[in-house]
Amino acid sequence: CSFMPPIQASNMRCPSSCTCLGNNVDCSNFGLINVPKDIPGWVTRLELQSNGIAEIQSDDFKGLHNLQYLDL
């Protein structure tokens, strides 16, 4: 039996500047200038297109181990 740490509620929420459906997080067309910092680790598809994001920081996608699709 392996121990699994409890999932924090903050990790389950959809970012306020996005909409979520299943494991998909859609932050497109929200006028963002930065990648949201509160993207949940469970996301498999992340859409950030049609925003004003001009620069990607080295830690913008840190902890998103399940991410399979990214649209910038």
N, C-alpha and C positions, 0 to 999 in steps of 0.2 A: 504494500500500500504506500503510495507516494503522497507527500503533503503538497497541496496546492494552496498558495496564498490566496486570501480572499480578494475578489476583484473590487476595486474602489469604484464607487458610483460615478465619480468624475471621469473615469476612463470609459464609461458606457454612453455618455451623453454625446449628442450631435453638436458640433460647434455652432455657436449662435449665428455665425455668418454663412451658414450652409444649410442644405436640406439633406436628410438621410433616408434611405430606403434599404432595408436589409444591411448588407456590408458595404453599400455604396454611399459615398459622401460626395455631394455635388455642391461645389462652391463657385460654380461658373456664373458669370454675369452679375456678380454682387459688388463690383467696383472696388475689389480688394487691391491694395498696393503691396501687401505682404502675405506670405503663406500663413494661414491661421496657426497659432501655437497650440491649440487645444484639439488637434485632430486625434481621434481615438485610435488606439493600437490595433483594434479589430478590423479596421478598414482594409478592404481588398481592392476597391476601385475608388480613385480620387480624381475628381474633375475640377480643375482650376482655370480652365480656358476662359477667354473673353473678360479678363480683369486687367488691372494696370500693374501687375507684378513684373517688375523690371530686374529684380535681383533675387537670387536664391542664396540663402545662408547655409552654412555647412551643417547646421543642426535642424533645419526645417523639416526633415523627414526622419529624424532620429526616433527610434522605437516603433517604426511602422513595419514590423517584420512580416506582416501578412499582405502587404501591398503588392499587387500583381499588375495593376494598370494605373498609369498616371498620364493625365492629359493637361499640358500646360498651354 
